[in-house]
Amino acid sequence: MSSAFQRVRRQSAATSPRPRDYRGSSAFRVALAAGVLAAVVSWLGGQYLVEAQYREESKEIGNYLEGMGSKLSQDLVVSLDHGDLDAALGVIQTQLSRYPGANAAVLDAEGQLLVGPLSTNTWDALRSHKDLGIPGLHRGRLGDTRAVEWHGSIFGRQESLGTLALRLPVPGPVWAGALFNFTAATSLFAAVVAFLYLSSAFRGVAGLRRVLERISQGDYCERAAVVGCSEIKTLIRDTHHALDSFILAGEEAHKVYVETAIALSKTIEAKDRYTSGHSQRVAVYSIEMGNAIGLPPERVETLRLGALLHDIGKVSTPDHVLLKPGALTDEEFELMKKHPMAGDRILSAIPGLRDMADIARSHHEKWDGSGYPMGVSGDSIPLEGRIVAIADAYDALVTKRSYKPAMPVAKALAILEKDAGSHFDPDLVQVFVAMKRNGQGYKPLKKGEASMEAKTKANPQTELKAEAELPNVEPKSVDDASAQETAE
């Protein structure tokens, strides 16, 4: 069935396009971002902790330098008061020898060196100078190291003798050197965890995307595995529920459309007891042929509905033409010939019945192009329309009508064979006739009729005698049968 609500067969894995898997790429991008974020947080957090520990160490060293500087200033007064700079340097060396890395100098009022320093020839100022909240104490950088410096005045008996500068390095945290490795390890761990979690959480996204792609192709039956995080699972379940409801509503609507159309078609047959059940029988024959030639189930269903509705256009035919017991005039026959296009218009207006409209329009077309309403020929006639044309003619021949008795099956099959290649698709006629002669399907050729058919072929006089016994109104060809059927 070509309805928008039909269940289409899934393509094989070899032919169906493989949708791009966005799960891996999305998880990788998010994991990369998580790794970078973890690295930034770890590094900045580590630097903050290093600075905090430096501040604490600097305060402790600053308190110590303040006490040591006060005592050293008093010891330097005598030497500096007498101008003995070497003695002053000796005092400084003696006091600071117990503190590795310590340095000291005495500066004059202009900042020039008077004594020292101990380990260098110059007294370089600290960079990134910051006060520690205690007068004379500050901390900063000296090259790659951090240090705390104390400045205090040295007063003699009459005047200031200079400024004592003491400097001690601040030891860094023992773990500061491992901060880079810790940051790298944290970043890698965060990225791996994020990737694994997101890959697991987004497992259902690819399947859900495949469902949406199939919906765009008209397949509402594709379903995704309910996997991933709880939010993804809920989304997949809701999508499945919406699709199920949509399919159910569509199938119900389609069923209503079809049943309404079939009921309308039956009202035509109800006007004449001889044509009652005609569409149902045509549908049976059509299904038999569809299965015999290997049509897929959805096309067989289309064929069934098209056969049931093939004469629906006759609702537009006036009753005086439709129910006329005798032969139709040329004007009446032209009116009758309009019913295929009327059926096409009726079924085309019903959602999902476009293919059935093709059958209603084409079931009076002929293989040689002499049919109506379009006058198309050969394979230009839809396959389902060619099948229904054979089934329609066969039922008209083998059933009793107001103007004729039922024709023997053998005679009807012979007529179909005679008109194969002109009225009907010869390949389809061959399939249908072979099926009936083999005793298959509804109203097949019975054994007695089969033996009679064999005798007829062996002795043509038998056929002439049999025809003489039949009423004169019995059709000798499908043209006769069609002309008489249009008078129904």
C-alpha positions, 0 to 999 in steps of 0.5 A: 500500500502506498499510504503514508501510514503503511509499514515499509520494509527496512532496507538491508544493511548492505544497501541502507545508508549508514547514518553518521555517528555523532555520538563519538565526535560529540563525546570527544569534543565535550571530553576535550573541553572537560580536559581543558577546563580541568587543567585550567582549574587545577593549575589556577587552584595549585597556583593559588595554594602555592601563593597562600603558602608563600604568604604564610611562610613569608610572614613567619620569616618576616617576624624572625627577620624583624627580631634578628634585625633589631639585635643586629642593628645594635651590634653594628652601632659601635663598628659603624660609629667608629667607621670600621666597615670591615668590623661591621661586615664581620659582625654581619657574617657572624650573625648570618652564618647560621642561616644558609642563603641569608644576605645583608647589607648596610645602605647610606641615606642615598641607598648606596652600599656601605657594608656588604652584601655578603654573597653578591657585589650589588644589592638588587631590589626585589621585584613584585614588591609587596608589603607584609603589613609590618613596618619595614617588611616586604616580600618579592622575587629575586630571579627565580626565587622568592624572598622576604626583606627587612629594612631597619635604621641604625642610630648612633649617638648623634645621627643615623648611621645607615639602614640595615637590610636583611634578606632571607629566601622563602622555601616553596611548597615541596609539592609545587614542583609536581604541580604541572604533572598533577595538572596534566594527570587531572586533565587526562583523567577528566577527559577520559571520564567525560568521554566514557560517560558521554559515550554511554549516556549518548548511546541512544542518540544515534538510534534516535537520529536514525529513527528521525531519518527513516521518518523523513523517508516515510518509514514510521516503524523504525525503532531505537534501542532504549539505552543511554542516560535517563533523559535520553531513554525518556526521549526515546520512549516518548518518541516511540510512543508518539510514533505508535500513536501516529501510526495507529491514528493513521491506520484508523483514518486509512481504514475509515477512508477505505471502508467508506470507499468500499461501502460506496462501491457496494451501493453500486452493486446493490442496485443489481443482484446479478453484480453483487459481489463482483468487486470482491471476486475481482479482488480474489482473482487479483490477489491470486495473480499478484501472489503468483507473480511474486508481488510483495505483500504491500503491493498485493494489499494495494492490488486488493483495495484497488480491485475492490474499488475499481468500479467506484467511479460508477457512482457518477454514472446516471442510473438510467445508463447504469441499470439499463438491461439492454445494449447502450447507445453510443451516447450512453456508452460515452457516459459509461466510459467516464467512470474510470476517470471519475474513480480516479478523481474520487480515490485521489482525493482520499489520503493514501489511495493514490495507487488505488486511483491508478487502478480505477483509472486504468482497468479498462485500458488495453495492451494494444492502446485501444482502451479508455480513458487514456488510450495508453498501451503495454507497460505504460499501463500500471501493472495492478491495472493490467491484473485487475483488467484480466480479473474483471473480464474473467468474472464478467464471463464466468458469472451469471448476469441478467443478459446471459448465463454463466460461461464455462470456465474453459470457454472463458479461459479460451477467450482470455487467451484469444485476446492476450496481446491485444486486450491483455498483457500476454504474460499475465494471461499466461499466468492466470490461465495456467493457474486456473487450468491447474485447479488453483484459486477461486473458480478454477477449471474443473476436471470435467471441464478440462476433459471437455476442453481437451476434446474441443481442441482435438475436434473443433466441431465439438466447440461449434456444437457447444456454442450453438447450444448457448444463447445468442447473447453469450459473448464470443470475446472480451469486447462482447463481454465488456459491452454487455457488462457496461450495461449493468 
